[in-house]
């Protein structure tokens, strides 16, 4: 039986993961799994703003407030229980809801007119966790506990190039911020691959030294190229 190259399997898995992320992010809604995903999920669809939350089978309390300079004209509840509360006024929404091991997600949506911003103040278990507040298809995180988004914010997220979207932007940023570690690691990895080639592919060749020199030269050029690519992508 012909064995599949492990390197080829890794490449296929990476490409599949990127494709799945791209497909889900291309949807107007947000992909999350009640009972496994944990946090707030906020997006816009059909001119309505959706605010939903989910737990990973742990009891949690969610409460928050949304303010705007516009007018909230309608709202709908999703998975609401009698113990959950929501108060909707012309320019404000206040809510409080609890989830447990029999209820994995709740939420609501609302229509709004004539606004320039939405201000969110969202808490979980009485505190803030910005890494658990996810905005749009690529699950961007806000930078402040009480944060604002402008009208058209979700459309602007969709117009960003892929390397500016979460989680790619965060991953690339971490690579570049730790560039010394990154490039030392890449050089060591490249050197290991070259040495493997030396004792296998190049072992019986007469011009092995030339092949080694070319290999290391290619490695150095590749490192320089990756540096400038990362510098461009995270600027």
C-alpha positions as CSV (number, residue, x, y, z in Angstrom):
1,X,0.0,0.0,0.0
2,X,1.3,3.4,-1.0
3,X,2.0,5.6,2.1
4,X,0.9,9.3,2.0
5,X,3.7,11.8,2.6
6,X,3.3,13.2,6.1
7,X,4.3,16.7,4.8
8,X,1.5,16.5,2.2
9,X,-1.0,15.6,4.9
10,X,0.0,18.6,7.0
11,X,-0.3,20.9,3.9
12,X,-3.8,19.5,3.1
13,X,-4.9,20.0,6.7
14,X,-3.7,23.6,6.8
15,X,-5.4,24.5,3.5
16,X,-8.6,22.8,4.7
17,X,-8.6,24.8,7.9
18,X,-8.0,28.1,6.0
19,X,-10.8,27.2,3.6
20,X,-13.2,26.4,6.5
21,X,-12.4,29.7,8.2
22,X,-12.9,31.6,4.9
23,X,-16.3,30.0,4.3
24,X,-17.6,30.6,7.7
25,X,-16.3,34.2,7.8
26,X,-18.0,34.8,4.4
27,X,-21.4,34.0,6.0
28,X,-23.3,37.0,7.3
29,X,-23.8,35.4,10.7
30,X,-21.3,34.1,13.2
31,X,-20.3,30.4,13.6
32,X,-20.2,29.2,17.2
33,X,-21.1,25.9,19.0
34,X,-23.5,26.2,22.0
35,X,-22.1,24.0,24.8
36,X,-18.5,24.3,23.5
37,X,-18.1,28.0,22.6
38,X,-17.9,30.5,25.5
39,X,-18.6,34.2,25.3
40,X,-20.5,36.9,23.4
41,X,-21.1,36.8,19.7
42,X,-22.2,40.0,17.9
43,X,-22.9,40.5,14.2
44,X,-25.3,42.2,11.8
45,X,-27.6,40.4,9.4
46,X,-30.5,41.7,7.3
47,X,-30.2,45.2,8.9
48,X,-30.6,43.7,12.4
49,X,-27.9,43.6,15.1
50,X,-27.6,40.2,16.8
51,X,-26.2,39.7,20.3
52,X,-25.9,36.1,21.5
53,X,-23.9,34.3,24.2
54,X,-22.9,30.7,24.8
55,X,-21.2,28.6,27.5
56,X,-19.0,25.5,27.5
57,X,-21.2,23.6,29.9
58,X,-20.4,25.8,32.9
59,X,-22.9,27.9,34.7
60,X,-22.4,31.6,33.9
61,X,-24.3,34.9,34.2
62,X,-24.4,37.4,31.4
63,X,-25.5,41.0,31.8
64,X,-25.0,44.1,29.8
65,X,-26.2,47.4,28.4
66,X,-26.3,48.8,24.9
67,X,-26.6,52.5,24.2
68,X,-27.1,54.3,20.9
69,X,-27.8,57.8,19.5
70,X,-30.4,56.3,17.3
71,X,-33.8,54.7,17.9
72,X,-34.4,51.0,18.6
73,X,-37.6,50.1,16.7
74,X,-38.0,46.4,17.4
75,X,-36.4,43.4,19.1
76,X,-36.7,39.6,19.2
77,X,-35.6,37.1,21.8
78,X,-33.8,33.8,21.2
79,X,-33.8,31.0,23.8
80,X,-35.1,33.3,26.5
81,X,-36.3,31.8,29.9
82,X,-38.6,33.3,32.5
83,X,-35.8,34.1,34.8
84,X,-34.0,36.2,32.1
85,X,-34.8,39.9,31.9
86,X,-34.5,42.5,29.2
87,X,-35.6,46.2,29.2
88,X,-35.7,48.0,25.9
89,X,-36.2,51.7,25.6
90,X,-35.8,54.1,22.7
91,X,-32.1,54.3,22.8
92,X,-31.1,51.7,25.4
93,X,-31.2,47.9,26.0
94,X,-30.4,46.4,29.4
95,X,-30.4,42.6,29.9
96,X,-29.5,39.9,32.4
97,X,-29.6,36.2,31.7
98,X,-28.1,33.0,33.1
99,X,-27.0,29.8,31.4
100,X,-26.4,26.3,32.9
101,X,-25.8,22.7,31.8
102,X,-29.3,22.5,30.4
103,X,-29.3,25.8,28.6
104,X,-26.2,26.5,26.5
105,X,-27.1,29.8,24.7
106,X,-29.4,32.8,24.7
107,X,-29.6,36.1,22.8
108,X,-31.6,38.7,21.1
109,X,-31.6,40.8,18.0
110,X,-32.8,44.3,17.4
111,X,-33.5,46.8,14.6
112,X,-32.3,50.3,14.8
113,X,-32.7,53.5,12.8
114,X,-30.9,56.8,12.4
115,X,-27.8,56.0,14.5
116,X,-24.1,56.7,14.2
117,X,-22.8,54.4,17.0
118,X,-23.6,51.5,19.3
119,X,-22.0,51.4,22.7
120,X,-21.6,48.1,24.4
121,X,-21.0,47.3,28.1
122,X,-21.0,43.5,28.4
123,X,-20.1,41.5,31.4
124,X,-19.8,37.8,32.3
125,X,-20.1,36.6,35.9
126,X,-19.8,40.2,37.0
127,X,-16.6,41.1,35.2
128,X,-15.1,41.8,31.8
129,X,-13.2,39.4,29.5
130,X,-12.6,41.1,26.2
131,X,-11.2,37.9,24.7
132,X,-14.7,36.4,25.1
133,X,-16.5,39.2,23.2
134,X,-16.5,38.4,19.5
135,X,-17.5,40.8,16.8
136,X,-18.3,39.8,13.2
137,X,-17.4,36.7,11.2
138,X,-13.7,36.7,12.1
139,X,-14.5,37.2,15.8
140,X,-12.6,40.4,16.4
141,X,-12.2,41.4,20.0
142,X,-12.7,45.0,21.4
143,X,-9.9,46.9,23.0
144,X,-11.9,48.5,25.8
145,X,-14.3,47.2,28.4
146,X,-17.0,49.7,27.3
147,X,-16.6,50.0,23.5
148,X,-18.3,51.7,20.6
149,X,-18.8,50.6,17.0
150,X,-20.0,52.9,14.3
151,X,-22.7,52.3,11.7
152,X,-21.3,50.1,8.9
153,X,-18.7,48.6,11.2
154,X,-19.5,45.0,10.3
155,X,-19.4,45.8,6.6
156,X,-15.9,47.4,7.1
157,X,-14.7,44.2,8.8
158,X,-15.6,42.2,5.7
159,X,-13.6,44.6,3.5
160,X,-10.4,44.0,5.4
161,X,-7.7,41.9,3.6
162,X,-7.4,38.4,5.1
163,X,-4.2,39.2,6.9
164,X,-5.8,42.1,8.8
165,X,-8.6,39.8,10.1
166,X,-8.6,37.9,13.4
167,X,-7.1,35.4,14.0
168,X,-4.6,35.8,11.2
169,X,-3.6,39.4,12.2
170,X,-3.0,38.3,15.8
171,X,-0.9,35.3,14.7
172,X,1.2,37.3,12.3
173,X,1.6,40.1,14.8
174,X,2.9,37.7,17.4
175,X,5.4,36.2,14.9
176,X,6.7,39.7,14.1
177,X,6.8,41.0,17.7
178,X,8.9,38.0,18.6
179,X,11.0,38.2,15.5
180,X,14.3,37.1,17.0
181,X,12.8,34.0,18.4
182,X,10.8,33.4,15.2
183,X,13.7,33.7,12.8
184,X,16.1,31.7,15.0
185,X,13.5,29.0,15.2
186,X,13.0,29.1,11.4
187,X,16.7,29.0,10.8
188,X,17.2,26.0,13.1
189,X,14.3,24.2,11.5
190,X,15.7,24.9,8.0
191,X,19.1,23.8,9.1
192,X,17.7,20.5,10.4
193,X,15.9,19.9,7.0
194,X,19.1,20.7,5.1
195,X,21.1,18.2,7.3
196,X,18.5,15.6,6.7
197,X,18.9,16.2,3.0
198,X,22.7,16.0,3.3
199,X,22.6,12.5,4.7
200,X,19.9,11.3,2.4
201,X,19.4,13.0,-1.0
202,X,22.9,14.5,-1.2
203,X,24.8,11.7,0.5
204,X,26.1,10.0,-2.7
205,X,26.6,13.1,-4.9
206,X,30.0,14.4,-5.8
207,X,29.1,18.1,-5.5
208,X,27.6,17.7,-2.1
209,X,29.4,20.8,-0.7
210,X,28.0,23.0,-3.5
211,X,24.5,21.6,-2.8
212,X,24.9,22.4,0.9
213,X,26.1,25.9,0.2
214,X,23.2,26.6,-2.1
215,X,20.7,25.1,0.4
216,X,21.9,27.5,3.2
217,X,21.9,30.4,0.8
218,X,18.3,29.7,-0.1
219,X,17.5,29.4,3.6
220,X,19.0,32.8,4.4
221,X,17.2,34.4,1.4
222,X,13.9,32.8,2.5
223,X,14.4,34.2,6.1
224,X,15.0,37.7,4.7
225,X,11.9,37.4,2.4
226,X,9.7,36.2,5.3
227,X,11.0,39.1,7.4
228,X,9.9,41.7,4.9
229,X,6.6,39.9,4.2
230,X,5.7,39.9,7.9
231,X,6.8,43.6,8.2
232,X,4.5,44.5,5.4
233,X,1.5,42.5,6.7
234,X,1.6,43.8,10.2
235,X,2.5,47.4,9.6
